[in-house]
Amino acid sequence: MREKEDDEIVGAPLLFETKEARFRGAYKLFASTILVSISLILFYRVKNFPTATRTESWAWIAMLVSEILFGLYWIITQSVRWRIAFQSPSKHTLLQRYDEEKMPAVDIFVCTADPKLEPPLMVINTILSAMAYNYPSNKLSVYLSDDGGSELTFYALFKASIFSKHWLPFCRKFNLQTRSPHAYFSALNHNYHCHHHDHDDDFHKQCLFIKKLYEEMKSDIETTLAKGKVAHSERNFHKGFKEWSSKTKKQDHHSIVQIIIDGRDKNAVDEEGIQLPRVVYMAREKRPNYPHHFKAGAMNALIRVSSEISNGPLILNLDCDMYPSNADTIQETLCFFMDESRGQNIAYVQFPQNYNNLTNNDLYASSCLATDMIELAGISGHGAALYCGTGCFHRRESLSGAHFKDYKAKLDHIMINTKIEDNRTVDELNEASKLLATCSYEHGTLWGKEMGLVYGIPVEDIASGLAITCRGWRSIYYNPERKAFIGVAPTTLDVALVQHKRWSEGMFQIFFSKYCPFIYGHGKINIGIQMGYCVYLLWAPLSLPTLCYAILPPLCFIRGIPLFPQPTSLWFLPFAYAFVANNGYSLCEALICGSTIKSWLNLQRMRFIRRTTSYFFGFIDTITKQLGLSQTNFVVTDKVVTEDVQKRYEKEIIDFGGCSSIMLTMMVTLALVNLLGLLVGIRRIIMGQLIMIIQIVISAMIVMVNLPVYEALFIRSDKGSISSNVMIKSFVLASLACFIATFVF
């Protein structure tokens, strides 16, 4: 029977197409000119090595090492621009070829860790939008992993399951694309949506009715959250509340698995009589003496628990703040997995991360348009994709540790649901699943090593994706026209920097671990993929040459030590060309990707701030961990935003309030040193000393990107300004640096 089906699809249209970006030849020619200029810069450094004073020699060596590091990193970044590939699925062809019965079941994982930092209302909006996919509900299961082990989160999920009986039919009937209730009923788009069908009285009435139900649910949840516990009368509505007692603590509780909606139950239907998707709550066991491995541990527990309950061949994992925004995403993704000629070896399909709260000019450079549209597509051109931890569809076998050659030997390339009929009761399934989420289950197994997501690294997703790729699997990066998933971007500088510190630290740990792409991937993946991973793994050490360029030029300028050729020299040209060509191309790339000039300037500011704070301290922490002086930790970023913070964010005023004192001190000190260097430089120019013009330009650029810092220091007085304590410490450090440069060396 299977052979007959295979014969029928021979010669059939492909379910997806891969197209390479144009003008790559022209880009390669352009890149070669930059490579020549980098080579000339390094040759100049070696040829003109100063020997007059020890200070000048050491400064020259530091600049040479910095330029070597910048040059090597630039070469690595070319791997993601050499061969850019775009994917185009054919959903229409898929639906013509396969009916619902042949569609695979999909298990959706949503992870949350703390009800205070990640509000349950935000979590259930992600759950509801996942439940509302345009996909057969009997083949859809949604799992919530609650690492906070909170009855408040369970309560919110229970209330959402009741609301879903009304929300899902409303989405289907009017074919909504935005299926997160909060996003749909938000003040920004509610007027459009509720009047979109003004000619349809039925729509208008139902829209207002559903909005009323949502507001009632929201009010109930917020009231319960404010009390800090679930009322006794509410606990009687579901026996799952019995899992919590006064002894239950966030880091010390037994495993909890509760099937809130049983996909097999004929009575689990919405108001139109259509079966609801399965909904499962899981809080894995936590004990003080057992490592829980953060999000990686939660994901691995979900893999095991879901295999016991639904065992869908495909798994979609989402962060709790990243809700689905395209109702047809599953069908589009299936085009990759179910393509008869090329889908067999695809392990996962990664989507970009998008945000719905960006300012007009992307104040904290969160959107990463060039990364999403060019760099990640550039890695895809080599046959791989970075697993980014959210918005990713996985083949269950590949995520569970299978090698492609073993998978190919025993399974057919047509996706099927491997879950057989299960006659166990809900209580029996709950109890059986709890055993898979205990602390001791993984002891003596390969979980966290060869199975599931890897342990011991803060960015477990990147390392896990690399491990899967090295097992012989391919992966796809797909950036659709309509955004598939939308999340929440940082609204304060503190959250943005903490997030990047965790990312840079975790990725640099990968480079130092056995998962270093050049070692772990040797002989398994091509050099383009290895270099593509290192574009991000080497964020942290990139802080060192950046700091060198931010500190040495102004201090040497004050001392009167030239570090660059004078404008009348031919050696000035390679430096000028490398600077203009790199920044000019970066600006053009940003504009082509849909950014604005001001957004690009914000990106340059944030890139400088990240490298000199987040990445630097991420580098320091990684080194201390390698020396055994500290341990890996995981910081959950705060998703709660106060009203005054939101107002500053909407006005595009950088919020320095709440920022780490040491990061702020570093940031302000660098700004003050370069401001003083620029003032001295202007004085020297007036006196006719043009030999150090490049150093003046560098300080001037750093001063420009730090204009908001000076404003927060000397002008602003709101809660988002820089405190006097940080100002005093920074003034002392900047003065000390200038004193040492002037009188000591």
Disulfide bonds with the S-S distance in Angstrom:
Cys194-Cys207 2.37
